[in-house]
Amino acid sequence: MNLRNTTFATLFLFSSLTYAQESTVVSIKESADVKLSYLDSIKQTFVKHEIASCVDERWMTELSNQDLYNEMIADIENLNPDTKVDYELSTELLKQRLKILDDKSAFHIEYNQGLENIIKHYLKNRSRAYERLMALSQYYFPIFEESLAKYNVPLEIKYLAVVESALNPLAVSKAGATGLWQFMYATGKQYNLDITTYTDERSDMLKATEAACQYMVNMYAIFGDWDLVLASYNAGPGNVSKAIRRSGGKQNYWNIRPYLPKETQGYVPAFIATMYVFEFHKEHGIKPNKPIVNHFETDTIMVKNKMTFKQLSDLLSISEDQIRFLNPQYKRDLVPYQANKNHYLRLPLDKIAVFTSNESQIYAYAAHEFDKRERPYSSSDVAQNTGIVSKTKYHKVKRGESLGLISNKYGVSVAELKKWNHLRSNTITTGKSLKIVTEERVVVAPKKEEEVKPKTVVASADSIKTKAAKIKDTAKTHLVVKGDNLSIIAQKYEVTKADLKEWNNLEDDNIKLGTSLIVSNLPTENFEEYIVQSGDNLSTIAKKYEVSLEDLKQWNELDDSSILTGSTLRILQPEKEEIVVEVKNSKVEKHITYKKENTYTVKKGDSLYSISQKIKGVTVSDLKKWNGISGGNIQPGMKLKISG
């Protein structure tokens, strides 16, 4: 028995070793067969430095929202200083603390009932907002203080950026004022801030802060009082001068305040109240949130060639959201290059180290990507082996379908449908067969001249097999106004009342004023997003994807052929199909295959960043693009596409 057991164990061990060797060989063979992309081959040559990344992915949503900015502006515009606020803070204690602020600042900080009301309002209603602002301030304030000290401007002016923009470099007011310091276009130009198609230095924290300091110095030379400098920053020096004259020559802010514009009347009190909350937050139990990023953990580098944020994201393994946050001055997710002007890129220290150690490879990859863009062509460049074939198919009208719905389904116009079927109106009968004619470009394999003479490509309707695009609701809606009814709305959008009822779950014809009705049911599956590059036009994009101009316009609801660089176009991709084209008694087969869609189910605690780290070769921007996500919010149980 023992001998038999020993023999069995020996045979088992030998077979296991043999299997392991075979598995290793297979593994090595499979690895050897993997072909590296150009991007991967570039990244393999990178010299890397192990320094901790300074930007936390979880803060990206916080950094990009403008809630705080909207709240702050609403307070300044609508807050009534005469309205008393019930908050536990004695007047005597407040006076003592305001005296402390007055002693150490260049501003005239004196107690008055209106200021007390505003401070109590902020403490009672805005404490959570200030916790967020204090986290942001740990990144921005060291930058502000450096410039303020350089120009001998009171360091407390740093709180002005909190009042102006809630520390959001992308904040834009109703009047068009932009950036951390809210410069208008003309004022920005006056202080040498570059504003072009690609850049807006009003959002550059270094250059905009420099310009704000210069403005303060100039205003102080005029008024000689920092309170009035603040008022002039908001209302303009002309309005402050008028208020001084209307007050009979008084030059204390609180004395001329009634003669200033309404917004400016709450501006300086909001500034002082913000200073108070920041300086005495501990006494009121306000705890700053975790710092987003420390200023000293980022650095800048001068860029010597143009490159997109997407290219940088792919090369440096940093999310595009992080790049946008650190470089808000670039409006189109692209760092431009001009021989006579320097452009700088701000990155976390570890990414700066990778960039500086591998500049030549990075620029080579960016150039390689830009070279892939389609160039102007001549008539001799037109492919000789292409042909346009007409396809005629028939569609049987189902209950509830309209000409508009059918035209969207097949990518043709309503006018064409009426022409092909000799229809005089938009009314169609259930069960009727509609004729539909489409044209397609067919690629034919190259032929040797000695074998085949030029001959027209022939393809029958039966030889081209297509699969109709599935219909899915889109967000196109109609706001119901006075006088509307289902019949009027259906006629306006060339759909039926039955369509509207089905899409909006209506049991009868009754609709309420102010409600939004879904009025279209366009095919949206298999849409690819294309970001318009510099030099693109609608024709070149149509040629690139082998679609018609009219299709592009219809998919993107364009009235004409005008498109903006940086905008996103939707392009419908074909489903799996097989095309057979007959050429001189021989068959050339074209098979279009698609990679099977893979998904990932979101688990509790997951973020887009953590998911991108789990899946090799996938970035946060890829996940957003494939799943139509604009922010960073995901919920457990969601199924995310993890391949294009």
C-alpha positions as CSV (number, residue, x, y, z in Angstrom):
1,M,0.0,0.0,0.0
2,N,2.8,2.4,1.0
3,L,4.6,1.6,-2.3
4,R,1.5,2.3,-4.3
5,N,0.9,5.6,-2.6
6,T,4.5,6.7,-3.1
7,T,4.4,5.8,-6.8
8,F,1.1,7.8,-7.2
9,A,2.6,10.9,-5.4
10,T,5.7,10.8,-7.6
11,L,3.7,10.6,-10.9
12,F,1.4,13.5,-9.7
13,L,4.4,15.7,-8.9
14,F,6.0,14.9,-12.2
15,S,2.8,15.7,-14.2
16,S,2.4,19.0,-12.2
17,L,5.9,20.1,-13.1
18,T,5.4,19.2,-16.7
19,Y,2.1,21.2,-16.9
20,A,3.7,24.1,-15.2
21,Q,6.6,24.1,-17.8
22,E,4.1,23.9,-20.6
23,S,2.0,26.8,-19.1
24,T,5.2,28.9,-18.8
25,V,6.1,28.3,-22.4
26,V,2.6,29.2,-23.5
27,S,2.7,32.3,-21.4
28,I,6.1,33.4,-22.8
29,K,4.9,32.8,-26.3
30,E,1.7,34.8,-25.8
31,S,3.7,37.7,-24.3
32,A,6.1,37.6,-27.2
33,D,3.2,37.9,-29.6
34,V,1.8,41.1,-28.0
35,K,2.4,44.1,-30.2
36,L,3.1,47.4,-28.3
37,S,1.3,50.5,-29.5
38,Y,3.4,53.6,-30.3
39,L,2.2,55.2,-27.0
40,D,3.3,52.1,-25.0
41,S,6.7,52.0,-26.7
42,I,7.3,55.6,-25.9
43,K,6.3,55.2,-22.3
44,Q,8.6,52.2,-21.9
45,T,11.6,54.4,-22.5
46,F,10.5,57.0,-19.8
47,V,12.8,57.6,-16.8
48,K,10.5,57.7,-13.8
49,H,10.9,59.3,-10.4
50,E,9.0,58.0,-7.4
51,I,7.5,61.2,-5.8
52,A,4.0,61.1,-4.4
53,S,1.3,62.7,-6.6
54,C,-0.1,65.9,-5.2
55,V,-3.6,66.1,-6.6
56,D,-6.3,63.9,-5.1
57,E,-8.7,62.5,-7.7
58,R,-11.6,62.7,-5.3
59,W,-11.4,66.5,-5.4
60,M,-11.9,66.9,-9.1
61,T,-15.7,67.3,-8.9
62,E,-15.2,69.9,-6.1
63,L,-12.7,71.9,-8.2
64,S,-14.8,72.1,-11.3
65,N,-18.2,73.1,-9.7
66,Q,-19.3,76.8,-9.4
67,D,-21.7,76.3,-6.5
68,L,-19.6,78.4,-4.1
69,Y,-19.2,81.1,-6.6
70,N,-22.9,81.4,-7.3
71,E,-23.7,81.4,-3.5
72,M,-21.1,84.2,-2.9
73,I,-22.4,86.4,-5.7
74,A,-26.0,85.8,-4.6
75,D,-25.1,86.9,-1.1
76,I,-23.4,90.1,-2.2
77,E,-26.3,91.0,-4.5
78,N,-29.2,90.1,-2.3
79,L,-28.0,90.2,1.3
80,N,-29.7,93.0,3.3
81,P,-27.3,94.3,6.0
82,D,-30.3,95.7,7.9
83,T,-31.8,92.2,8.5
84,K,-30.9,90.9,11.9
85,V,-29.7,87.3,12.2
86,D,-30.2,85.1,15.2
87,Y,-26.8,83.6,16.0
88,E,-25.0,83.2,19.3
89,L,-22.3,85.8,19.2
90,S,-22.4,88.8,21.6
91,T,-21.9,92.3,20.2
92,E,-19.2,93.0,22.7
93,L,-17.2,90.0,21.8
94,L,-17.5,90.8,18.1
95,K,-16.3,94.4,18.7
96,Q,-13.2,93.1,20.5
97,R,-12.4,90.8,17.6
98,L,-13.0,93.5,15.0
99,K,-10.6,95.7,16.9
100,I,-8.0,92.9,16.7
101,L,-8.5,92.8,12.9
102,D,-8.3,96.6,12.6
103,D,-5.1,96.8,14.6
104,K,-3.2,94.4,12.3
105,S,-4.6,95.4,8.9
106,A,-4.5,98.4,6.6
107,F,-8.3,98.6,6.4
108,H,-10.7,100.7,8.6
109,I,-12.6,97.9,10.3
110,E,-15.1,99.4,12.7
111,Y,-18.2,97.9,14.2
112,N,-21.6,98.7,12.9
113,Q,-24.9,96.8,13.0
114,G,-25.0,96.0,9.3
115,L,-21.5,94.4,9.5
116,E,-22.6,92.3,12.5
117,N,-25.7,91.1,10.6
118,I,-23.6,90.0,7.6
119,I,-21.0,88.2,9.8
120,K,-23.7,86.3,11.6
121,H,-25.4,85.4,8.3
122,Y,-22.1,83.9,7.1
123,L,-21.5,82.0,10.3
124,K,-25.0,80.6,10.5
125,N,-25.7,79.9,6.8
126,R,-22.3,79.5,5.0
127,S,-20.1,77.6,7.5
128,R,-20.0,74.5,5.2
129,A,-19.1,76.7,2.2
130,Y,-16.3,78.3,4.2
131,E,-14.9,74.9,5.2
132,R,-14.5,74.1,1.4
133,L,-13.1,77.6,0.7
134,M,-10.5,77.2,3.4
135,A,-9.3,74.0,1.8
136,L,-9.0,75.7,-1.6
137,S,-7.2,78.7,0.1
138,Q,-4.3,76.5,1.2
139,Y,-3.4,76.1,-2.5
140,Y,-4.1,79.7,-3.6
141,F,-3.2,81.9,-0.7
142,P,0.6,81.3,-0.8
143,I,0.6,82.3,-4.4
144,F,-1.4,85.5,-3.7
145,E,0.7,86.5,-0.7
146,E,3.9,86.3,-2.7
147,S,2.7,88.8,-5.3
148,L,0.9,91.0,-2.7
149,A,4.2,91.3,-0.7
150,K,6.1,92.1,-3.9
151,Y,3.9,95.1,-4.7
152,N,3.5,96.1,-1.0
153,V,-0.2,95.6,-1.1
154,P,-2.0,94.5,2.2
155,L,-1.9,90.7,2.5
156,E,-5.5,90.8,3.5
157,I,-6.4,91.5,-0.1
158,K,-6.1,87.7,-0.6
159,Y,-9.6,87.5,0.9
160,L,-10.9,89.6,-2.0
161,A,-10.5,86.6,-4.4
162,V,-12.8,84.6,-2.1
163,V,-15.5,87.3,-2.5
164,E,-14.8,87.8,-6.2
165,S,-14.7,84.2,-7.5
166,A,-15.0,81.8,-4.5
167,L,-11.4,80.8,-5.6
168,N,-12.7,79.3,-8.9
169,P,-10.3,80.2,-11.7
170,L,-13.0,79.3,-14.3
171,A,-15.7,81.5,-12.7
172,V,-17.5,83.8,-15.2
173,S,-19.9,86.5,-14.1
174,K,-23.1,87.5,-15.9
175,A,-21.2,90.5,-17.2
176,G,-18.3,88.4,-18.6
177,A,-15.8,89.0,-15.8
178,T,-13.5,86.0,-15.7
179,G,-11.1,84.2,-13.4
180,L,-10.0,84.3,-9.8
181,W,-9.8,88.1,-9.8
182,Q,-12.8,88.6,-12.1
183,F,-11.2,90.8,-14.8
184,M,-13.4,92.2,-17.5
185,Y,-12.0,91.7,-21.1
186,A,-10.9,95.4,-21.5
187,T,-9.3,95.6,-18.1
188,G,-7.5,92.3,-18.6
189,K,-6.1,93.6,-21.9
190,Q,-5.1,96.9,-20.2
191,Y,-3.0,94.9,-17.7
192,N,-1.4,92.7,-20.5
193,L,-3.4,89.5,-19.9
194,D,-3.4,87.5,-23.1
195,I,-6.9,86.6,-24.3
196,T,-6.9,84.5,-27.5
197,T,-8.7,81.6,-29.1
198,Y,-6.6,79.1,-27.1
199,T,-5.7,81.0,-23.9
200,D,-7.3,83.3,-21.4
201,E,-4.7,84.5,-18.9
202,R,-7.5,86.0,-16.7
203,S,-7.7,82.4,-15.5
204,D,-3.9,82.1,-15.0
205,M,-3.5,82.4,-11.2
206,L,0.1,83.8,-11.4
207,K,-0.5,86.4,-14.2
208,A,-4.0,87.4,-13.1
209,T,-2.7,87.9,-9.5
210,E,0.1,90.0,-10.8
211,A,-2.4,92.2,-12.8
212,A,-4.7,92.5,-9.7
213,C,-1.7,93.8,-7.6
214,Q,-0.9,96.4,-10.3
215,Y,-4.5,97.5,-10.3
216,M,-4.6,97.9,-6.5
217,V,-1.4,100.0,-6.6
218,N,-2.8,102.3,-9.3
219,M,-6.1,102.8,-7.4
220,Y,-4.3,103.5,-4.1
221,A,-2.3,106.2,-5.8
222,I,-5.7,107.8,-6.7
223,F,-7.7,107.4,-3.5
224,G,-5.1,106.8,-0.8
225,D,-7.5,104.6,1.1
226,W,-7.7,100.7,0.9
227,D,-11.4,100.6,1.6
228,L,-12.0,102.9,-1.4
229,V,-9.6,100.7,-3.4
230,L,-11.8,97.7,-2.7
231,A,-14.9,99.7,-3.7
232,S,-13.3,100.9,-7.0
233,Y,-12.3,97.3,-7.8
234,N,-15.9,96.3,-7.8
235,A,-17.6,99.5,-9.1
236,G,-14.8,101.2,-11.0
237,P,-13.0,104.4,-10.0
238,G,-15.6,106.6,-11.8
239,N,-18.5,105.4,-9.6
240,V,-16.4,105.9,-6.4
241,S,-15.6,109.4,-7.5
242,K,-19.3,110.2,-8.1
243,A,-20.2,108.8,-4.7
244,I,-17.6,111.0,-3.0
245,R,-19.1,114.1,-4.8
246,R,-22.7,113.1,-4.0
247,S,-21.8,112.7,-0.3
248,G,-20.5,116.2,-0.2
249,G,-16.8,115.3,-0.3
250,K,-16.8,112.5,2.4
251,Q,-14.0,109.9,1.8
252,N,-14.8,107.2,4.3
253,Y,-16.3,104.1,2.7
254,W,-19.2,103.8,5.2
255,N,-20.1,107.5,4.7
256,I,-20.2,107.3,0.8
257,R,-21.7,103.7,0.9
258,P,-25.4,104.9,0.3
259,Y,-24.3,106.6,-2.9
260,L,-22.5,103.6,-4.4
261,P,-24.1,100.9,-6.7
262,K,-26.2,98.4,-4.8
263,E,-23.8,95.5,-5.3
264,T,-20.8,97.6,-4.1
265,Q,-22.8,98.5,-0.9
266,G,-22.5,94.9,0.1
267,Y,-19.1,94.3,-1.3
268,V,-16.7,95.7,1.4
269,P,-18.9,94.3,4.2
270,A,-18.7,90.9,2.5
271,F,-14.9,91.3,2.3
272,I,-14.6,92.1,6.0
273,A,-17.0,89.4,7.0
274,T,-15.0,86.9,5.0
275,M,-11.8,88.1,6.7
276,Y,-13.5,87.6,10.1
277,V,-14.6,84.1,9.3
278,F,-11.2,83.0,8.1
279,E,-9.4,84.6,11.0
280,F,-11.7,83.3,13.8
281,H,-13.0,80.1,12.3
282,K,-11.7,78.0,15.2
283,E,-13.6,80.0,17.7
284,H,-16.8,79.2,15.8
285,G,-16.1,75.5,15.3
286,I,-15.5,75.8,11.5
287,K,-13.0,73.0,10.5
288,P,-11.3,73.4,7.0
289,N,-11.7,70.5,4.7
290,K,-8.6,68.5,3.7
291,P,-6.2,70.5,1.5
292,I,-6.7,69.8,-2.1
293,V,-3.2,70.4,-3.2
294,N,-0.2,72.1,-1.7
295,H,1.2,74.9,-3.9
296,F,4.8,73.8,-3.2
297,E,4.1,70.3,-4.6
298,T,3.5,71.7,-8.1
299,D,5.8,73.4,-10.6
300,T,5.8,74.8,-14.1
301,I,7.7,74.0,-17.3
302,M,7.9,75.9,-20.5
303,V,6.4,74.0,-23.4
304,K,8.4,73.9,-26.6
305,N,5.7,72.3,-28.9
306,K,1.9,72.2,-28.9
307,M,0.2,69.3,-27.3
308,T,-3.3,68.3,-26.1
309,F,-4.4,67.5,-22.6
310,K,-5.4,64.1,-23.9
311,Q,-1.8,63.4,-25.1
312,L,-0.4,64.6,-21.8
313,S,-2.9,62.4,-19.9
314,D,-2.0,59.3,-21.9
315,L,1.8,59.9,-21.6
316,L,2.0,61.0,-17.9
317,S,-0.8,58.9,-16.5
318,I,-2.6,61.9,-15.1
319,S,-6.3,62.7,-15.5
320,E,-7.3,65.4,-17.9
321,D,-9.4,66.9,-15.0
322,Q,-6.2,67.4,-13.0
323,I,-4.4,69.1,-15.9
324,R,-7.4,71.4,-16.4
325,F,-7.4,72.4,-12.7
326,L,-3.7,73.2,-12.7
327,N,-3.9,75.0,-16.1
328,P,-7.2,76.8,-16.3
329,Q,-5.8,79.4,-18.7
330,Y,-6.0,77.0,-21.6
331,K,-9.5,77.1,-23.0
332,R,-9.5,74.3,-25.5
333,D,-7.6,71.5,-23.7
334,L,-4.6,72.3,-25.7
335,V,-1.3,73.9,-24.9
336,P,-0.4,76.1,-27.9
337,Y,3.0,76.9,-29.2
338,Q,4.2,80.2,-30.7
339,A,7.8,81.0,-31.5
340,N,7.5,84.6,-30.0
341,K,5.5,83.7,-26.9
342,N,6.2,81.4,-23.9
343,H,3.5,79.0,-22.7
344,Y,3.9,77.2,-19.4
345,L,2.4,74.0,-18.1
346,R,1.8,73.4,-14.4
347,L,2.0,69.8,-13.2
348,P,2.5,67.9,-9.9
349,L,6.2,67.5,-9.1
350,D,6.4,63.8,-9.9
351,K,4.9,64.5,-13.4
352,I,7.3,67.5,-13.9
353,A,10.1,65.1,-13.2
354,V,8.9,62.6,-15.8
355,F,8.3,65.4,-18.3
356,T,11.7,67.0,-18.0
357,S,13.5,63.6,-18.1
358,N,11.6,62.6,-21.3
359,E,10.9,65.8,-23.2
360,S,12.2,64.6,-26.6
361,Q,10.0,61.4,-26.5
362,I,6.9,63.4,-25.4
363,Y,7.3,66.0,-28.2
364,A,7.9,63.1,-30.7
365,Y,4.6,61.4,-29.6
366,A,2.7,64.7,-29.8
367,A,4.0,65.3,-33.3
368,H,3.2,61.8,-34.3
369,E,-0.4,62.2,-33.1
370,F,-0.8,65.6,-35.0
371,D,0.6,64.0,-38.2
372,K,-2.3,61.5,-38.2
373,R,-4.7,64.4,-39.0
374,E,-6.0,64.3,-42.6
375,R,-4.3,66.6,-45.0
376,P,-5.7,68.5,-48.0
377,Y,-5.8,66.2,-51.0
378,S,-5.7,66.6,-54.8
379,S,-7.8,64.9,-57.4
380,S,-5.0,62.4,-58.1
381,D,-5.2,61.3,-54.5
382,V,-8.8,60.2,-54.7
383,A,-9.0,56.5,-54.2
384,Q,-9.2,54.7,-57.6
385,N,-10.8,51.6,-56.1
386,T,-14.0,53.1,-54.7
387,G,-17.5,53.2,-56.0
388,I,-20.9,54.6,-55.0
389,V,-23.7,52.2,-55.0
390,S,-27.4,52.9,-54.6
391,K,-29.5,50.7,-52.2
392,T,-33.2,50.4,-52.4
393,K,-35.0,49.0,-49.4
394,Y,-38.6,49.0,-48.1
395,H,-39.9,49.8,-44.7
396,K,-43.3,48.6,-43.5
397,V,-45.0,51.3,-41.4
398,K,-45.8,50.2,-37.9
399,R,-48.4,51.7,-35.6
400,G,-47.4,55.0,-34.1
401,E,-44.5,55.6,-36.6
402,S,-44.2,59.0,-38.4
403,L,-42.2,60.2,-41.4
404,G,-39.9,62.0,-39.1
405,L,-39.2,58.9,-37.0
406,I,-38.6,56.7,-40.1
407,S,-36.3,59.4,-41.7
408,N,-34.2,59.5,-38.6
409,K,-34.0,55.7,-38.5
410,Y,-32.6,55.4,-42.1
411,G,-30.6,58.7,-42.1
412,V,-32.7,60.4,-44.9
413,S,-34.8,63.5,-45.0
414,V,-38.6,63.7,-44.7
415,A,-38.6,65.5,-48.1
416,E,-36.8,62.6,-49.7
417,L,-39.2,60.0,-48.3
418,K,-42.2,62.0,-49.7
419,K,-40.5,62.3,-53.1
420,W,-39.6,58.6,-53.4
421,N,-43.2,57.5,-52.3
422,H,-45.1,60.3,-54.1
423,L,-46.6,61.6,-50.8
424,R,-48.3,65.0,-50.8
425,S,-48.6,65.3,-46.9
426,N,-46.9,63.9,-43.8
427,T,-49.7,61.4,-43.2
428,I,-48.9,57.7,-43.6
429,T,-51.0,54.6,-43.1
430,T,-50.1,51.7,-40.8
431,G,-49.0,48.7,-42.9
432,K,-47.9,50.8,-46.0
433,S,-44.5,50.0,-47.5
434,L,-42.2,53.0,-48.0
435,K,-39.4,53.0,-50.5
436,I,-36.1,54.2,-49.2
437,V,-33.0,54.9,-51.3
438,T,-29.5,55.3,-49.9
439,E,-26.1,55.6,-51.4
440,E,-23.0,54.0,-50.0
441,R,-19.3,54.1,-50.8
442,V,-17.9,50.7,-51.5
443,V,-14.2,49.9,-51.3
444,V,-13.0,47.4,-54.0
445,A,-9.7,45.5,-53.7
446,P,-6.9,46.7,-56.0
447,K,-6.8,45.0,-59.4
448,K,-3.8,44.4,-61.6
449,E,-4.1,46.2,-64.9
450,E,-3.3,43.0,-67.0
451,E,-6.0,41.0,-65.3
452,V,-9.1,43.4,-65.4
453,K,-10.0,46.4,-67.4
454,P,-11.8,49.2,-65.7
455,K,-15.4,48.2,-65.1
456,T,-18.3,49.7,-63.2
457,V,-18.7,48.2,-59.8
458,V,-22.1,46.5,-59.5
459,A,-23.7,45.7,-56.2
460,S,-27.3,44.6,-55.7
461,A,-29.5,45.5,-52.8
462,D,-29.5,41.8,-51.8
463,S,-25.7,41.7,-51.7
464,I,-25.4,44.4,-49.0
465,K,-26.7,43.3,-45.6
466,T,-27.3,46.0,-43.0
467,K,-28.8,46.0,-39.6
468,A,-31.2,48.8,-38.8
469,A,-30.0,51.1,-36.0
470,K,-31.9,50.6,-32.8
471,I,-34.0,53.5,-31.5
472,K,-33.4,55.0,-28.1
473,D,-34.8,58.1,-26.4
474,T,-32.6,61.2,-26.5
475,A,-32.8,64.3,-24.3
476,K,-34.4,66.5,-27.0
477,T,-37.4,68.1,-25.3
478,H,-40.1,70.7,-25.8
479,L,-41.2,73.1,-23.0
480,V,-45.0,73.3,-23.0
481,V,-46.2,76.9,-23.3
482,K,-49.6,78.5,-23.2
483,G,-51.6,77.5,-26.3
484,D,-49.8,74.2,-26.9
485,N,-51.5,70.9,-27.3
486,L,-50.3,67.4,-28.4
487,S,-51.5,68.0,-32.0
488,I,-49.6,71.3,-32.4
489,I,-46.4,69.8,-30.8
490,A,-46.6,66.7,-32.9
491,Q,-47.0,68.7,-36.1
492,K,-44.1,71.0,-35.2
493,Y,-41.6,68.1,-34.7
494,E,-43.1,65.9,-37.5
495,V,-44.1,63.1,-35.1
496,T,-47.5,61.6,-34.1
497,K,-49.5,62.1,-31.0
498,A,-49.1,58.4,-30.3
499,D,-45.3,58.9,-30.4
500,L,-45.5,61.7,-27.8
501,K,-47.8,59.7,-25.6
502,E,-45.5,56.7,-25.7
503,W,-42.3,58.6,-25.1
504,N,-43.8,60.6,-22.2
505,N,-46.0,57.9,-20.6
506,L,-49.2,59.9,-21.2
507,E,-52.5,58.2,-20.7
508,D,-54.5,61.0,-22.4
509,D,-54.0,64.2,-24.4
510,N,-53.8,66.4,-21.3
511,I,-50.5,68.2,-20.8
512,K,-49.5,70.8,-18.2
513,L,-47.9,74.2,-18.8
514,G,-44.1,74.3,-18.0
515,T,-43.6,70.5,-18.3
516,S,-40.9,69.2,-20.7
517,L,-42.0,66.7,-23.3
518,I,-39.6,64.3,-25.1
519,V,-40.2,65.1,-28.8
520,S,-37.6,62.9,-30.6
521,N,-36.5,59.3,-30.6
522,L,-33.2,59.4,-32.5
523,P,-30.9,56.4,-32.8
524,T,-28.1,57.0,-30.3
525,E,-26.5,53.6,-29.9
526,N,-23.1,53.2,-31.6
527,F,-22.4,56.9,-31.6
528,E,-18.7,57.8,-31.5
529,E,-17.6,61.2,-30.2
530,Y,-15.1,63.2,-32.2
531,I,-13.4,66.4,-30.9
532,V,-12.9,68.9,-33.6
533,Q,-9.3,69.8,-34.2
534,S,-7.7,73.0,-35.5
535,G,-8.0,72.9,-39.3
536,D,-11.0,70.6,-39.4
537,N,-14.2,71.3,-41.3
538,L,-17.4,69.4,-41.7
539,S,-16.4,68.1,-45.1
540,T,-13.0,66.6,-44.0
541,I,-14.7,64.9,-41.0
542,A,-17.4,63.5,-43.2
543,K,-14.8,62.1,-45.6
544,K,-12.8,60.7,-42.7
545,Y,-15.7,58.7,-41.4
546,E,-17.2,58.0,-44.9
547,V,-20.6,59.7,-44.0
548,S,-22.5,62.4,-45.7
549,L,-22.6,66.1,-44.7
550,E,-26.3,65.9,-44.2
551,D,-25.9,63.0,-41.8
552,L,-23.4,64.9,-39.7
553,K,-25.7,67.9,-39.5
554,Q,-28.7,65.8,-38.6
555,W,-26.8,63.8,-35.9
556,N,-25.5,67.0,-34.3
557,E,-28.5,69.3,-35.0
558,L,-26.4,71.7,-37.0
559,D,-28.1,74.4,-39.1
560,D,-25.1,75.0,-41.3
561,S,-21.5,73.7,-41.8
562,S,-19.9,75.9,-39.1
563,I,-18.1,74.0,-36.3
564,L,-15.8,75.3,-33.5
565,T,-12.4,73.8,-32.7
566,G,-12.7,71.8,-29.5
567,S,-16.4,71.1,-29.9
568,T,-17.6,67.5,-29.8
569,L,-19.4,65.9,-32.8
570,R,-21.5,62.7,-32.6
571,I,-20.8,60.2,-35.5
572,L,-23.0,57.1,-35.9
573,Q,-20.9,53.9,-36.3
574,P,-22.1,50.9,-38.3
575,E,-23.2,47.8,-36.6
576,K,-21.6,44.5,-37.5
577,E,-22.1,43.9,-41.2
578,E,-20.8,41.9,-44.1
579,I,-20.6,43.6,-47.5
580,V,-20.1,41.5,-50.7
581,V,-19.3,43.4,-53.9
582,E,-19.2,41.7,-57.3
583,V,-16.4,42.8,-59.7
584,K,-16.0,41.0,-63.0
585,N,-17.4,37.7,-61.9
586,S,-15.2,37.7,-58.8
587,K,-16.2,38.4,-55.3
588,V,-14.4,40.8,-53.0
589,E,-15.6,40.4,-49.4
590,K,-15.3,43.1,-46.8
591,H,-15.9,42.0,-43.2
592,I,-16.4,44.6,-40.5
593,T,-16.0,43.2,-37.0
594,Y,-16.3,44.8,-33.7
595,K,-14.6,44.0,-30.4
596,K,-17.1,42.5,-27.9
597,E,-18.2,45.1,-25.4
598,N,-16.7,44.6,-21.9
599,T,-18.3,46.1,-18.8
600,Y,-17.3,46.7,-15.2
601,T,-19.8,46.7,-12.4
602,V,-19.1,49.6,-9.9
603,K,-18.5,48.4,-6.3
604,K,-18.9,50.4,-3.1
605,G,-15.8,52.7,-2.6
606,D,-14.9,52.7,-6.3
607,S,-14.0,55.9,-8.1
608,L,-13.2,56.5,-11.8
609,Y,-9.5,56.8,-10.9
610,S,-9.4,53.6,-8.9
611,I,-11.2,51.7,-11.7
612,S,-8.7,53.1,-14.3
613,Q,-5.8,51.8,-12.1
614,K,-7.4,48.3,-12.0
615,I,-7.8,48.1,-15.8
616,K,-4.5,48.3,-17.8
617,G,-4.4,50.9,-20.5
618,V,-7.6,52.6,-19.5
619,T,-7.6,56.3,-18.3
620,V,-10.3,58.3,-16.4
621,S,-10.9,60.3,-19.6
622,D,-11.5,57.1,-21.5
623,L,-14.1,55.9,-19.0
624,K,-15.9,59.3,-19.1
625,K,-15.9,59.3,-22.9
626,W,-17.2,55.7,-23.3
627,N,-19.9,56.1,-20.7
628,G,-21.0,59.7,-21.4
629,I,-20.0,60.9,-17.9
630,S,-19.4,64.6,-17.6
631,G,-18.4,64.8,-13.9
632,G,-16.8,62.1,-11.7
633,N,-19.9,60.8,-9.9
634,I,-20.6,57.0,-10.1
635,Q,-22.9,54.8,-8.1
636,P,-22.4,51.2,-6.9
637,G,-24.2,48.8,-9.2
638,M,-23.6,50.9,-12.4
639,K,-22.2,49.0,-15.4
640,L,-19.4,50.9,-17.1
641,K,-18.0,50.3,-20.5
642,I,-14.2,49.6,-20.2
643,S,-13.3,49.5,-23.9
644,G,-14.0,51.7,-26.9
